[in-house]
Amino acid sequence: MTSVAETPSRAAGPTVVHVPVSDPRVRPLLRELGHEYSTRYGRDAHAEIARYPDEEFTPPHGGLLLLLLLEHGEPVAGGAFRRRDETTAELKRIWTHSAHRRRGLARRVIAELEHEAGTRGYRRIYLTTGPRQPEARGLYLSTGYTPLFDTRADPETIGPLPFEKHLPLTTSPGKATDL
């Protein structure tokens, strides 16, 4: 049996839970991300998911995996972060279930991850998205991320598109309860 740390929600909608990568509810996230990457980038895209060891997304290593759940515990959106350096969290595995897109769930995931990173003392968020993911590029631009590339250039000539966002200082960073 897997225990889950639920956090109070700051916005209406799906329940926020922190789970380890080994939790069975993570499988749809990884399966759909693998399919999405493979569809857009080819067979080797599955390597992107396997590139980072699961333990990098655990609190002892400075990371977190988070899922948003709807009724009956069905995962509909999720994401994770890992420690990039002492002050920077790197967002990874941002996902919205294909049947639940266009509902603002990715924005919610990003806001939750930013909040959690801030409570763990991170001051900066870094992330990359692929050049064939214009909807992700638009999402990050619309949620206040600064592109670290020439936005006028053809994305295919750049490779992964890097973004950053500086988090506001909090007066009393604390630790969230995780597994």
C-alpha positions in Angstrom: 0.0 0.0 0.0 1.3 3.4 -0.9 0.7 6.3 1.3 0.3 9.7 -0.2 0.8 13.2 1.2 -2.1 15.4 0.2 -1.7 19.1 0.3 -4.4 21.7 0.7 -5.4 23.1 -2.6 -4.9 26.8 -3.3 -7.3 26.6 -6.3 -10.5 24.7 -7.0 -10.4 21.6 -9.0 -8.4 18.4 -8.8 -6.8 17.2 -5.6 -3.1 17.7 -5.4 -1.1 14.7 -4.2 2.7 14.0 -4.0 3.6 10.5 -5.0 6.8 8.6 -5.8 7.6 7.7 -9.4 6.9 4.1 -8.5 3.2 4.8 -7.7 1.0 3.1 -10.2 -0.9 6.3 -10.8 2.2 7.7 -12.5 2.1 5.1 -15.3 -0.5 7.1 -17.5 1.7 10.2 -17.2 4.9 8.3 -18.3 3.0 6.3 -21.0 1.4 9.4 -22.6 4.6 11.4 -22.4 6.5 8.6 -24.1 3.8 8.5 -26.8 3.8 12.3 -27.2 7.6 12.4 -27.5 7.8 9.5 -29.9 5.1 11.0 -32.1 6.9 14.3 -32.3 10.5 13.3 -32.2 10.8 9.6 -33.2 11.8 6.4 -31.4 14.6 7.7 -29.3 12.2 10.1 -27.5 11.6 7.4 -24.8 15.2 8.0 -23.7 14.2 11.5 -22.5 12.0 10.0 -19.8 14.7 7.5 -18.8 17.4 10.1 -18.8 16.9 11.1 -15.2 16.9 8.5 -12.4 13.6 8.3 -10.5 15.3 9.2 -7.2 16.1 12.7 -8.6 12.4 13.4 -8.2 12.3 12.6 -4.5 12.6 15.0 -1.5 16.0 13.6 -0.3 17.5 14.5 -3.7 15.8 18.0 -3.8 13.0 16.9 -6.1 9.3 16.3 -6.2 6.7 14.4 -8.3 3.2 15.8 -8.1 0.0 14.5 -9.6 -3.4 16.3 -9.8 -6.3 13.9 -9.5 -9.9 14.1 -10.4 -12.8 12.0 -9.2 -12.1 8.4 -8.2 -8.4 9.1 -8.1 -7.9 9.3 -11.9 -4.7 11.1 -12.8 -5.4 14.0 -15.2 -2.3 16.2 -15.0 1.1 16.1 -13.4 4.6 17.2 -13.3 7.8 17.0 -11.4 10.9 18.9 -10.5 14.5 18.0 -9.8 17.4 19.9 -8.3 19.4 21.6 -11.0 21.6 23.4 -8.4 21.3 24.7 -4.9 19.0 27.5 -5.9 17.4 26.2 -9.1 14.7 23.6 -9.6 14.2 22.1 -13.0 10.7 21.3 -14.1 10.3 18.0 -15.9 7.5 15.7 -17.1 4.7 18.3 -17.3 1.7 16.4 -18.5 -2.0 16.7 -19.1 -4.0 13.6 -19.9 -5.1 13.8 -23.6 -8.8 13.6 -22.6 -8.5 16.6 -20.2 -6.6 19.2 -22.2 -7.7 22.8 -22.7 -8.9 23.1 -19.1 -6.0 25.0 -17.6 -4.6 22.0 -15.8 -1.0 22.5 -17.0 -1.1 26.0 -15.6 -2.3 24.6 -12.3 0.5 22.0 -12.3 3.1 24.7 -13.0 1.7 26.9 -10.2 1.8 24.0 -7.8 5.3 23.1 -8.7 6.5 26.7 -8.4 4.9 26.9 -5.0 6.5 23.7 -3.8 9.9 24.7 -5.2 9.6 28.0 -3.4 8.8 26.3 -0.1 11.9 24.2 -0.4 14.1 27.3 -0.8 14.5 27.3 -4.6 14.7 30.9 -6.0 14.7 30.0 -9.7 12.9 27.6 -12.0 14.5 26.3 -15.2 13.0 24.1 -17.9 13.3 23.1 -21.5 10.7 22.1 -24.0 11.2 20.6 -27.4 11.1 22.6 -30.6 8.1 20.7 -31.9 5.9 21.6 -28.9 4.5 25.0 -29.7 1.7 24.6 -27.1 4.3 24.1 -24.3 6.3 27.1 -25.6 3.1 29.2 -25.5 2.3 27.9 -22.0 5.6 28.9 -20.5 5.6 32.3 -22.2 2.1 33.0 -20.9 2.9 31.9 -17.3 5.8 34.4 -17.0 8.8 32.4 -18.0 11.7 34.2 -19.8 12.9 32.5 -22.9 16.7 31.9 -22.9 16.7 31.7 -26.7 15.9 33.9 -29.7 12.1 33.7 -30.0 12.4 34.9 -33.6 14.6 32.0 -34.7 13.2 28.8 -36.2 12.8 26.5 -33.1 14.1 23.5 -35.2 17.5 25.3 -35.4 17.7 25.8 -31.7 17.1 22.3 -30.2 15.6 22.2 -26.7 14.1 25.6 -25.9 15.3 26.8 -22.4 13.2 29.0 -20.1 13.7 30.4 -16.6 11.6 32.1 -14.0 12.8 33.7 -10.8 10.6 33.0 -7.8 9.6 35.6 -5.2 11.4 35.4 -1.9 9.2 34.0 0.8 9.5 35.1 4.4 9.5 31.6 6.0 10.3 28.7 3.6 9.1 25.4 5.1 9.1 21.8 4.2 6.0 20.2 2.7 5.1 16.8 3.8 6.1 14.2 1.2 6.6 10.5 1.1 
